[in-house]
Amino acid sequence: MESKKTEVGSTAVSYFDKGEGKTIVLIHGFAGSKLYWEKVLPDLSVNNRVIAIDLPGHGDSSMGFGKFSIEDLAGVIKGLLDKLGLKEVTMFGHSLGGYITLAFAERYPQYLNGFSLIHSTANPDSDEAKAGRETNAKKVLEEGMDSFINGLSQKLFSPANSELNAHDIKTTVKIGMSTSIKGVVSALLAMRDRPNRNYVLEDSRVPVLLVAGEQDQIIPPDKTFTINKPNIQQVLIKGAGHMSMYEQPAELVRAMEDFLAKI
């Protein structure tokens, strides 16, 4: 699929732009890229215009920052939407992308007719998780990316799918290795420093979709399903870990399209 690139501030942002109709924005997870969506994008773009971006320091997007916060990343996405003349979108954020989606919903709610967290959480990091982010940042700086990305990719998928998704695990390793060291370290520290944003879910009046993987080893369902309200839909995807876009793409598309039909 052909990608496009445009300058947003100091960042050269690479993105896919496919299809026509309602605009949906897909934001990938940590050490991922827009290629994370390759199994679901063809179906989603039949009836929608789909924008899938590479975050700064990830995929084919330049770093553009010395270091960034979650809020900085939300600002880059706003800048891209402005550049493309998009005033109303539905945003879907996977993992780190979900943290960014929440920051975007807090700061720029006027752009959103709905949003979704996919294998993500509004909770902040625990003290233990914060320490782990710091340890991993130090490890990457001292030892490089190989062992870190290989270890991460094994945890992304349900253990039950390790053979079935062997090719996809290799793909995520390749995508992860394309991330810049600065991008990985900045993202780790940005995730460490993010606040509790459950109040964004509490206060939101637009439709919200929360998607969790039954066998997610990174963000289990109870960490995703933190708020119950009439405008919040919760979907549990069976047979999926942290990567339903690879493990159960048809189920994820069904959940996304059902949600979009209500907007």
Secondary structure by P-SEA (a helix, b strand, c coil): cbbbbbbccccbbbbbbbbbcbbbbbbbccccccccccccccccccccbbbbbbcccccccccccccccaaaaaaaaaaaaaaacccbbbbbbccaaaaaaaaaaacccccccbbbbcccccccccaaaaaaaaaaaaaaaccccaaaaaaaaaacccccccccaaaaaaaaaaaaaaccaaaaaaaaaaaaaccccaaaaaacccbbbbbbbccccccccccccccccccbbbbbbcccccccccccaaaaaaaaaaaaaac
